[in-house]
Amino acid sequence: MEDNQILSALFDRNETAMTVLSVKYGHLYRSILWEILENSQDVEECANDTLLAVWNSIPPNMPQNLSAYICKIARRIGIDRLRYQTRKKRGSGYAVTLSELENCLPDTRFSNPEDRMHIRAVLSQFLGELDITTRVLFIRRYVWMESVSSLAIRYNLIENTVSARLSRARKKLKKVLEKEEITL
């Protein structure tokens, strides 16, 4: 079933759309949840929560890219679960991943929508200028929260090579943002 047919079925409140979503994109959003949570029970609960959130948000939302929409919801739900579980704990893989970015990404929580749009455009351009391998590593590390060791295995690289590429990309991103006068 194509995405536009799935969206149409969701708008019609046809429950078979949920089964199709789970079959078509289940592996994708579960892998994102696994990278964040690393616990099969939590992944399954969050996968169910993801489907429920999709059901509750379509309609009124009409995403242009259904897989990205589902992944974004899954990622948010996984991060919320991890935050809940690690409130009193320190040192989660998620926290380490985000700490790598804290010196090269601005905090947009208090910025206006125009500034956020500008930052998105700059980030999109930055990612487009990276070589394909570095771009994939960057996205899988900082969007999908994949560990450096699993990236090294997946792309047949040495962990130090992955870390070095990511470090250079973060430094380049910081320079790009400073050049655009985006405060960090």
N, C-alpha and C positions, 0 to 999 in steps of 0.2 A: 504494500500500500504506500503510495506517495505521501509526502508531508502535507500537501494541500488537501488530500483526501482525509488524512488523520485530523487535521485542523477542522475540516468541515464536520467530521463525525463528532469531534469535541463540542463544536458549536451546537450540534443537534442533540447533545448530551447522550450520545451513543456509547455505552460502556465498553463495547468491543475495541474502541480506540485505545483504551488503557492497556489492553492485552497486546495490541499491535505495538504501542509505544514501548512496552516492556521487552518485547521480543526484538524490536528494531534497534532500540537505544539502550537496553538494559546493561549490556556489557560495558558500554561507554561510561554511563553515569556511575555504575558500580565500581569501575576502576578508579574514577576520580574519588569516590567516597573511600575506597580502600587506601589510597595514598594519603588521605587525611586521617582516617580513623584506625586503620590496621587491626580491625576487630570484626569478624564476620557477622556477629549478632548486631553490632551497631550499624554495619553497612546495610544489612537487610532491613532494619528498622528505618534507616534514613532513606533507603531506596523506596520503601512504601510511602514514607512522608513526601518524597519527591513526586511520586505519581499523584498523591493526593493534592499537593500544591499545584501541580499542572492542571489537574481537574478543576480545582477551585479558581484558577486564574485565567483559564480559557473557557468561555469568554469572561471578561470583556477584552482581555489582551489578545492580540493577533500577531504573534511573532513572525518575523520574516525568515528567520533561521531556527527551525524547531530544535535541532540537535544542540545548538548553542544555548538556546533558551532553557532546555532541560538541564544541560550541564551547569549553567549558571545557578539554577535553583538547587541542584544537587550539591554543588560546591558550598553555597550559602548554608544549607541545612547541615552539611557535614562539619563546617567550621563552627556553626552554632553548637552542635553536639560536642565537639572537641572543647570548645570554650567552657561549656557547662561541666564537662568531666575534669578539666584541668585547672579549674579556678584556684585551687590550693596547691596544685602541683606546678613544677617548673620544668623546663627543658624538653617540651614536646617537639617532635620533628617539625610541626607546623610553625611553632614559635621560632625555631632556628631558621626556617626558610624565610619567614618575614623579616627576621633581624638582618638577613643579608641585604634586603632591599631598603631598610630604613634610612640609609644615607644617600639614596639616589632616587627616591620617589617622594613627591609632595603629599602632605596630608590634605585630602580634598573634602574632609567632612565639613569644614566651615567655609568653603569657597562657593562662589555663585555658579549657576549653571553654565554661564559663558566661559568661565575659567576652566571648569571641568571638561567642557567640549574642546577647548584649546589643548588641554593636557592630553585628552584622548587622541586628538589629531597628531600631536607631536609623538606620542607613544606609537601610534600606528605607522607613522613615517619612519621612526627609529627602527621598528621591527622589520619594516620592508627593506631597509638598507642593510640589515644583517645578512651574512651568508646563510644559506638554508639550514645548515647543521646547527649553527649557533642560535638561529631563530627558533628552531624546534626545541633545542635544549632549554632555551630561555622560557618558552611557553610551557613546556612540560614541567619545568622546575617551579616556576612562580605562579602559574595559573592552575595546573593540575597537581601541584605539590608533590611531584615525584622526587624521590631521593636521588642524590648524586650517584650512589652505588647502582641503583637500578637503571639510571640513565646510561652509565658506563657499560653495563651489561647489554642493555637494549641496542646500543649503537656501536658496540664492539670497540670501546675506547677505554683508556686508562682513567681511573677516577681523578687523578691529578689533571689530566687533560680537560675533563669536563669542568672541574672547578676553575681551572685557569681561563677557559673560554667564558664561563659565566662571570668571573671576576672582571675580565676585560670588557664584557658587554655592559656590566653595571657601571664601570668607570666611564665608558663611552656614553651611556644614558645620562649619567650625572652631568657630563660636559654639555650634552645636547640641551638638557633642561636649563642649565645655567646660561647657555647662549640665548635661549628663548626667554630668559629672565623669569623663569618659574622658580619661586622660592621653595626650598626643600624643608 
